[in-house]
Amino acid sequence: MSSAARRASHPALANGDGEYGREDEEEEEEEGEEGDEPEEEPRLKYQRLGGSVPAILSTDAAAAIAVTDRAVLLGTHDGTLHILDFQGNQSKEIKAHTATINDISFEDREYIGSCSDDGTVVISNLFTDEKLKFEYHRPMKAIALDPQYSRSNNRFATGGLAGQVLVLTKKSWVSGYNKKVLREGEGPIHSMKWRTDLLAWANDAGVKVHDMKTDRGIAFIEKPKGIPRPEVLLPHLVWQDDTVLVIGWGTSVKIAAIRTDSSQGLNGMQRSISAASSEKYVDIVGSFQTGYHISGIAPFGDLLVMLAYIPEEDDGDKKNSTSVSSRQGTAQRPEIHLVSWKNDVLTTDALPIHGYEHYKAKDYTLAHAPFSGSSNAGGQWAAGDEPLYYIVSPKDIVVAKPRDTEDHIAWLLQHGWHEKALAAVEAGQGRTELLDEVGTRYLDHLIIERKYAEAAQLCPKLLRGSPSAWERWVFHFAHLRQLPVLIPYIPIENPQLSDTAYEVALVALTTNASFHGLLLTTLKSWPPTLYSASPVISAIEPQLNSSSMTNSLKEALAELYVINSQYEKALSLFAELLKPEVFEFIEKHNLHDAIHDKVVNLMLLDCKRAVHLLIQHRDIIPPYEVVEQLLHASKSCDKKYLLHQYLHALFEVDIHAGKDYHDMQLELYADYEPRMLLPFLRTSQHYRLDKAYEIFAQKEFVKEQVFVLGRMGNAKEALSTIINKLEDIQEAVEFVTEQHDDELWDELIRQCLQKPEMVGMLLEHTVGNLDPLYIVSLVPDGLEIPKLRDRLVKIVTDYRTETSLRHGCNDILKADCVNLLVKYYHEARRGVCMASMDEEAQGARVNEGSSRTGDRSSTLRNLEMKSRTRCGARCCLCFDPLSIQDMSFIVFYCCHAYHQSCLEGGLDSMKSNSNARDSDEGSEDDDGSPSGESRMRCVLCTTAAA
């Protein structure tokens, strides 16, 4: 066997109460230091059988064991049979023998058979005190109950040092048993196993298989050569199933298959015996040698479990003999080997059995509980199908069973393979509660390895919805000063943690400038209801004026101020940080009173929006505050441009609001927006003319200089500037026209005569303002004027056109006068309605309600209304009704009506007050009326005309 196969692992061996023995731990630590080869995962796990077993073995020694599906049957050296449950608690004690119990057999239902060195065989009932005892006067070494014991006349087989294989069957009609000897004379019987109809036993010659149904022997398998006497190394028989018998003897293992036809075995080997007429035969399908002594053998699915005793190594080339050398207290620990039928070793476990130093191979026994499971699924067994293996020594019983998923996970954790353990749990293997344990150990491992980021990333998967677990790890990360790596993964709902946990997390981010960005991101993503802002604010405020204060930390503090309803403090920080949303923040929280000292920051952030805000609330923030702050701005900014923007917008809204700064505004317009100078000069009255002229002269703004000179009253210099610098005659003519000064026209002509080319231009632009002949008359003889003839022709043509237009306009005016007079004449000839005021009002209501009035033209309606008396059928002087009996009245074309007496009295008073008299009173009017009647005038119209 290779050294790798011989190397044994040492599993932790638990006591019955679940605690690990200190002796085992020390041995594991000592041997764990040996070798660096990777350890393979064991297939079995081990636990000492507790309960009543320690007390039983403290005063006695275990000798034989059998395991049923109901109980564990333990036989001791004092001949007592102990019935135990699977936890080792004794449920019954049977005083069956007076000497060592060598073998125990059971029937599926309730019967137990045992044999002893005292020469007796006892059949006991598991549930009652019924007991049958058979005396043979020679030590009995083996017993096997018929699997159908209770249904086959209580048949059983037994054997011992007498060398007889006895089969006893209860008689049908009389009391007693029939005894039959199957085989004898081949030496003591050492082991015996019965399965279905097949009975196998081992003696000094070998192993024989007998068909109990046909009462015929079907196989004989020779004893392996070169092994010690059976008294030193007992043979071990076990049925793997109904047709496979496994034999372990000394260092040899043979696997025999029971066949029912005459074909060769699976491995091509011939039958071991000659039985041409037999219906059954044995085929050896597996065989191998071991490097240890076999103290027990049992099936493990398709594998074999071997209880190995490691013999002492000889100094020379001595071979195994009939005696086994043993030195007191020098024996090695027994081992459990899991091997295939080809002796491929899968795992090897050394067992720390109590007192193993003093035991020999025959002192150990291996028993297993029957099972129907399979080991094909990677050594994992379905619930209820797990085989149990009992390793018995005189003073100790160890139970082995296949490792389940939880054991697999625990082994992975023990060896530091946390990722594999986590994957196994997530795959649904094992209890869900294991995730907490695996997660905790995995996180602890990562923390020890200082893989903080990886641990934080795994927290959501491992901690899931446990608030207490999350809070525990939050505080643990905080203690390690590694909380920033965990914060992105801290849940804010499902589960929601305590406010203290969130506050601790936020405060941890304030301690280092590299975390300030994460702090700001976290504050924006976490709902403010999760925590109190005050502890975090208290942690940040001391850093405000220190070098550790970053923009991210300032913004985070501003967000906390908002959460804490400290809006003015938040506004100061937002303005300092030039955050675009500061304007919406001001409007949302009505913080206009709080921006007095933040003008510069707001202007730098967004000049247009800031100007609009400042002008809209100039009653709160007066212009002088804005201008003063901008003038004294300490930051590197174009403060003059900001001033220009503000003052310009202010001037457009209210021309008088910034009157104290109009001189400054002139300079700003000159620098940034010269096109606005003339509109500003024409509109404003609050700037100094000399200051303005100085600015324009320096900037060489000619038009603006002209305007200022005109405003200063120096029209001639202004005119000279237009002619000499602008050379724009049209501009000069417009300027002179606006001044309404005749002398200025002469000055214009005088200056233009100095430049012949301007004389012609003057002639073109003064049409309608000056007589061209007057200008021509002033032109010196011999002065050459460019394009004079063309300009004179144009002037004459324009004059003729103007004259023609005037004649046309006069003709139109005369025609309009004639038409209006004719219209007036026709209207004056219309009759006058003398209706009373009441009738007139009633008639008006009737006319308004009548739909037929719509058919009349608006002209006729107007004439009708004008035809009525203006005083509503009353005298315009006394206001009495005109229709007074015996009283005449007069109505004029103007529709004013008078009583004749009232009119005459009114005219007399007018005559007495008039200074002018008609010279020809007796003459007739143009229309032939007597002169007396011509003096009858409408008093009201005559007075108004006068």
Secondary structure, 3 states (H helix, E strand, C coil): CCHHHHCCECCCCECCCCCECHHHHHHHHHHHCCCCCCCCCCCEEEEECCCCHHHHHHHCCEEEEEECCCCEEEEECCCEEEEECCCCCEEEEEECCCCCEEEEEECCCCEEEEEECCCEEEEEECCCCCEEEEECCCCEEEEEECCCHHHCCCCEEEEECCCCEEEEEECCCCCCEEEEEEECCCCCEEEEEEECCEEEEEECCEEEEEECCCCEEEEEEECCCCCCCCCCCCCEEEEEECCEEEEEECCEEEEEEEECCCCCCCCCCCCCCCCCCCCCEEEEEEEEECCCEEEEEEEECCEEEEEEECCCCCCCCCCCCCCCCCCCCCCCCCEEEEECCCCCEEEEEECCCCCHHHCCHHHCEEEECCCCCCCCCCCCCCCCCCCCEEEEECCEEEEEEECCHHHHHHHHHHCCCHHHHHHHHHCCCCCCCHHHHHHHHHHHHHHHCCCHHHHHHHHHHHHCCCHHHHHHHHHHHHHCCCHHHHHHHCCCCCCCCCHHHHHHHHHHCCCCHHHHHHHHHHHHHCCHHHCCHHHHHHHHHHHCCCCCCCHHHHHHHHHHHHHCCCHHHHHHHHHHCCCCCHHHHHHHHCCHHHCHHHHHHHHHHCHHHHHHHHHHCCCCCCHHHHHHHHHCCCCCCCHHHHHHHHHHHHHHHCCCCCHHHHHHHHHHHHHHCHHHHHHHHHHCCCCCHHHHHHHHHHHCCHHHHHHHHHHHCCHHHHHHHHHHHHCCHHHHHHHHHHHCCHHHHHHHHHHHHCCHHHHHHHHHHCECCECHHHHHHHCCCCCCCCCHHHHHHHHHHHHHHHHHHHHHHHHHHHHHHHHHHHHHHHHHCCCCECCCHHHHHHHHHHHHHCHHHHHCCHHHHHHHHHHECCCCCECCCCCCECCCCCCCEEECCCCCEEEHHHHHHHHHHHHHHCCCCCCCCCCCCCCCCCHHHHCCCCHHHHHHHC
